Amino acid sequence: MKFRIRVLFIFLLTSFYSFSQEGIPVYSDYLSDNYYLIHPSMAGAANCAKIRLTARKQWFGQDDAPALQTLSFNGRIGERSGAGIIVFNDKNGYHSQKGVKLTYAHHIMFSRDEIDLNQLSFGISGGVIQNQLDETSFGTTFDPIVSGQIQKDSYFNVDVGASYNYLNFYAHATVQGLLETRRELYTDYESDNLRKFLLSAGYVFGKRENITWEPSVLLQIFDQTKEKTIDLNMKAYKNMDFGSLWAALSYRRSFDGAQYVSGSGVSSQKLQYFTPIIGINYKNFMFAYTYSQVMGDVKFDTGGYHQITLGINLFCKKERYDCNCPAIN
């Protein structure tokens, strides 16, 4: 049993959460009308400025379980520019990180008029992230590599990306952690290549007065390890007099797995989990609840991962784009 748990910890840390120490972890936040959180080119792409607050907690009842909070704001500046800021706090046991990202985006409109959406966008974010390792509770036994204090160090990195929004279709490509940099706290254990590639696309179909559907996909590729994960998503919207009701279901699966002892043999398991989301847009306000459940025979806890998203849209244009494009309208 102890061996199984050790293997599970390695599996979780390498396949699910170790990447979160490379900046803001990519969960399913973006499906809560929050594409700017992972794609800098979406800063100011919509016809409203957007504030989004998220709070995520994993494994309720477990001490020092991973938790993440983000606060973001992005909006239009003039006719062709956008800007944004993201502040986040990410904690996982003795390890934590805090950071801020500032974004500039440029938008090129190919539309025939102001309500015809045909927009190509480019964005760049610069971020400062502080990593922290709390060794104060490691014990009193002497160890030359344990200081018994809170160790901190900071580093700078850049994200770049592009987005294309054409009527009901959209596509995004982003490189996170573009620069090669080394975090001093983990010098002996990691490469200076923290680069990650994100590719996503989706399409909205259906009549506005009925239910509209939005299938989408997100592919993540980690440059150093060549590990890959894919999200397969489906969202449904129902327009109401006060705004809209919507729900989503996301399935994430890794292309790589880990082995573990099962009885007298060895089995393999890949990361996979389902994430249902429900949300409501009431006038200029939005609320969403997200729940994720890991699948497989070996897992640390039977409990899921919970997240709340709150948002408000500001400075909206009076005339909306003539399309089914929830992330833009």
C-alpha positions in Angstrom: 0.0 0.0 0.0 2.8 2.4 0.9 4.4 1.7 -2.5 1.2 2.4 -4.3 0.9 5.7 -2.5 4.5 6.7 -3.3 3.8 5.9 -7.0 0.6 7.9 -6.8 2.4 10.9 -5.4 4.9 10.8 -8.2 2.2 10.4 -10.7 0.2 13.3 -9.4 3.2 15.6 -9.0 4.5 14.9 -12.5 1.3 14.6 -14.4 -1.1 16.9 -12.6 0.4 19.6 -10.4 4.2 19.9 -10.9 3.5 22.1 -14.0 1.5 24.5 -11.8 4.8 25.6 -10.3 5.7 27.1 -13.7 3.2 29.9 -13.4 -0.5 29.8 -13.3 -1.7 26.2 -13.6 -4.0 25.5 -16.5 -7.2 24.0 -15.2 -10.6 24.6 -16.7 -10.9 28.2 -15.6 -10.9 29.4 -19.3 -14.3 27.8 -19.8 -15.8 30.3 -17.3 -15.6 33.1 -19.9 -11.9 33.6 -18.9 -9.8 32.9 -22.0 -7.6 35.8 -21.2 -6.2 33.8 -18.2 -4.3 31.5 -20.6 -4.2 33.5 -23.8 -2.6 37.0 -23.6 -4.0 37.9 -27.1 -7.5 37.9 -25.6 -6.8 41.1 -23.6 -9.3 43.6 -24.8 -10.6 41.3 -27.5 -14.2 41.4 -26.3 -16.7 44.3 -26.5 -16.6 44.6 -22.7 -13.9 45.0 -20.1 -13.8 42.0 -17.9 -13.0 41.4 -14.2 -12.7 37.7 -13.2 -12.0 36.3 -9.7 -11.5 32.6 -9.2 -10.9 30.5 -6.1 -10.0 26.8 -6.3 -9.5 24.2 -3.6 -8.5 20.5 -4.0 -9.1 17.6 -1.7 -11.3 19.1 1.1 -10.3 17.7 4.5 -6.6 17.2 3.5 -4.0 19.4 5.1 -2.0 21.7 2.8 -3.9 20.6 -0.2 -3.4 22.6 -3.4 -5.3 25.9 -3.6 -5.3 28.7 -6.2 -6.7 32.2 -6.4 -6.6 34.5 -9.4 -7.8 38.0 -10.1 -7.7 39.4 -13.6 -8.8 42.5 -15.5 -8.6 43.2 -19.2 -10.2 45.7 -21.5 -9.9 47.7 -24.7 -7.6 50.7 -25.1 -8.6 52.8 -28.1 -9.6 51.1 -31.3 -6.9 48.6 -31.8 -5.2 47.9 -28.4 -6.0 46.0 -25.3 -4.4 45.6 -21.9 -4.8 43.4 -18.9 -3.4 42.4 -15.5 -3.4 39.1 -13.6 -2.6 38.6 -10.0 -2.4 35.1 -8.6 -1.6 33.0 -5.4 -0.9 29.3 -5.8 -0.1 27.0 -2.8 0.8 23.3 -2.7 1.9 22.0 0.6 5.2 23.6 1.6 5.6 25.2 -1.8 3.8 28.3 -3.0 4.1 31.0 -5.6 2.7 34.5 -6.1 2.8 36.5 -9.2 1.6 39.3 -11.4 1.4 39.5 -15.2 0.9 42.6 -17.3 -0.4 42.3 -20.8 -0.5 44.3 -24.0 -2.5 43.1 -27.0 -3.0 44.5 -30.6 -6.2 43.8 -32.5 -6.5 43.9 -36.3 -10.1 44.1 -37.6 -10.9 42.9 -41.1 -14.7 43.5 -40.7 -16.9 45.3 -43.2 -18.7 47.1 -40.4 -18.7 47.4 -36.6 -20.9 44.4 -35.9 -19.2 42.0 -38.3 -16.6 40.0 -36.3 -13.4 39.2 -38.1 -10.5 39.9 -35.8 -6.8 38.8 -35.6 -5.1 39.5 -32.3 -1.6 39.4 -30.9 -0.6 39.6 -27.2 2.4 39.6 -24.9 2.5 39.3 -21.1 5.4 39.9 -18.9 5.3 38.4 -15.4 7.2 38.4 -12.2 6.7 35.3 -10.0 8.0 34.7 -6.5 8.5 31.1 -5.4 8.5 30.2 -1.7 9.5 27.1 0.2 8.5 26.9 3.9 11.0 24.8 5.8 10.0 26.0 9.3 8.1 22.8 10.1 10.6 20.3 8.6 11.8 19.3 12.1 14.8 20.0 14.4 17.1 17.2 13.1 20.2 18.7 11.5 20.3 18.6 7.7 22.8 20.7 5.8 20.3 21.3 2.9 17.4 22.4 5.2 17.7 25.9 6.5 14.6 25.7 8.7 13.4 29.1 7.3 11.2 30.4 4.5 13.2 30.5 1.3 12.1 32.8 -1.5 13.3 33.7 -4.9 11.8 35.5 -7.9 12.0 35.2 -11.7 10.7 37.0 -14.8 9.2 35.4 -17.8 7.1 36.2 -20.9 4.1 34.7 -22.6 3.2 35.4 -26.2 0.2 34.4 -28.3 -2.2 35.0 -31.1 -6.0 34.7 -31.5 -8.4 34.7 -34.4 -12.1 35.3 -33.9 -14.3 35.0 -37.0 -18.1 35.1 -36.4 -18.8 31.9 -34.5 -15.3 30.4 -34.8 -12.2 31.0 -32.7 -8.7 29.7 -32.5 -5.8 30.6 -30.1 -2.1 29.7 -29.9 0.1 30.7 -26.9 3.6 30.1 -25.7 3.9 30.3 -22.0 7.3 30.7 -20.3 9.0 31.8 -23.5 12.3 32.7 -21.9 14.7 30.1 -20.5 15.2 30.9 -16.8 16.2 29.0 -13.7 14.5 29.3 -10.3 17.1 29.2 -7.6 15.0 27.2 -5.2 14.8 24.2 -7.5 18.2 24.6 -9.3 19.2 21.0 -8.8 15.9 19.5 -9.8 14.6 21.2 -12.9 15.6 22.5 -16.3 15.7 26.2 -17.2 13.2 25.4 -19.9 9.7 26.1 -18.5 8.2 26.5 -21.9 4.6 25.3 -22.6 2.5 25.5 -25.8 -1.3 25.9 -25.7 -3.4 25.4 -28.8 -7.2 25.8 -28.6 -10.1 26.2 -31.0 -13.9 26.1 -30.9 -17.1 26.8 -32.7 -20.6 28.0 -31.6 -23.7 26.7 -33.4 -27.4 26.9 -33.0 -30.1 29.6 -33.0 -29.9 32.3 -30.4 -33.5 32.0 -29.3 -32.9 28.3 -28.6 -30.0 26.4 -27.0 -26.6 27.1 -28.6 -23.7 24.6 -28.4 -20.0 25.3 -28.2 -17.6 22.3 -28.7 -13.9 23.2 -28.2 -10.5 21.6 -27.7 -7.3 22.6 -25.8 -4.0 20.9 -26.4 -1.1 21.5 -23.9 2.5 20.5 -24.9 5.4 20.8 -22.4 8.6 21.6 -24.3 11.2 20.0 -22.0 9.5 16.7 -21.2 7.4 16.5 -24.4 4.3 15.6 -22.3 0.9 16.4 -23.7 -2.6 16.7 -22.4 -5.8 17.4 -24.3 -9.2 18.9 -23.2 -12.4 18.0 -25.0 -15.1 20.4 -24.1 -18.8 21.0 -24.7 -20.7 24.1 -23.5 -24.4 24.8 -23.9 -26.1 28.3 -23.6 -29.7 29.3 -23.1 -30.4 33.0 -23.6 -32.8 34.5 -21.1 -34.4 37.9 -20.6 -31.9 38.7 -17.8 -28.8 37.2 -19.5 -28.1 33.5 -20.0 -27.8 30.2 -18.3 -25.0 27.8 -19.4 -23.3 24.6 -18.5 -20.2 22.8 -19.7 -18.5 19.4 -19.5 -14.8 19.0 -20.0 -12.7 15.8 -20.2 -8.9 16.0 -19.8 -6.6 13.2 -20.6 -2.8 13.0 -20.7 -0.9 11.2 -23.5 1.6 9.9 -20.9 1.0 7.7 -17.9 2.6 6.1 -14.8 3.0 2.5 -13.7 2.0 1.1 -10.4 1.9 -2.3 -8.7 -1.5 -3.9 -8.8 -1.8 -7.3 -7.1 1.0 -9.5 -8.5 1.4 -7.4 -11.7 2.2 -3.9 -12.9 -0.6 -1.6 -14.3 -0.4 1.7 -16.0 -2.7 4.7 -15.5 -3.0 8.0 -17.4 -4.2 11.2 -15.9 -7.9 11.8 -16.8 -10.6 13.7 -15.1 -14.1 15.1 -15.8 -15.1 18.7 -15.1 -18.7 19.8 -15.1 -19.4 23.5 -14.9 -22.6 25.5 -14.3 -22.9 29.2 -14.7 -25.2 32.2 -15.0 -24.8 35.6 -16.6 -27.1 38.1 -15.0 -27.0 41.4 -16.8 -23.3 42.4 -16.4 -22.5 39.9 -13.7 -21.5 36.2 -13.9 -21.1 33.3 -11.5 -19.8 29.8 -12.2 -19.2 26.7 -10.1 -16.6 24.1 -11.3 -16.1 20.6 -10.0 -13.4 18.2 -11.2 -13.2 14.5 -10.5 -10.1 12.4 -11.2 -10.7 9.0 -12.7 -8.7 5.8 -12.3 -8.0 3.0 -9.9 -5.2 4.9 -8.0 -6.0 8.3 -6.6 -5.0 10.2 -3.4 -8.6 11.1 -2.3 -12.1 10.3 -3.5 -13.1 14.0 -3.1 -13.1 16.3 -6.1 -11.7 19.8 -6.8 -14.0 22.8 -6.3 -13.8 26.2 -7.9 -15.9 29.4 -7.8 -15.7 32.1 -10.4 -17.1 35.6 -10.0 -17.1 38.2 -12.8 -18.4 41.5 -13.9 -18.4 43.2 -17.4 -17.7 46.9 -17.6 -17.7 49.6 -20.3 -19.6 47.5 -22.8 -20.3 48.7 -26.3 -23.9 49.4 -27.0 -23.8 47.5 -30.2 -22.9 43.8 -30.0 -21.3 41.7 -32.8 -23.7 39.9 -35.0 -22.6 36.4 -34.1 -22.9 33.6 -31.6 -19.6 34.4 -29.9 -20.0 34.4 -26.1 -16.3 35.1 -25.4 -16.5 38.3 -27.5 -20.0 39.6 -27.0 
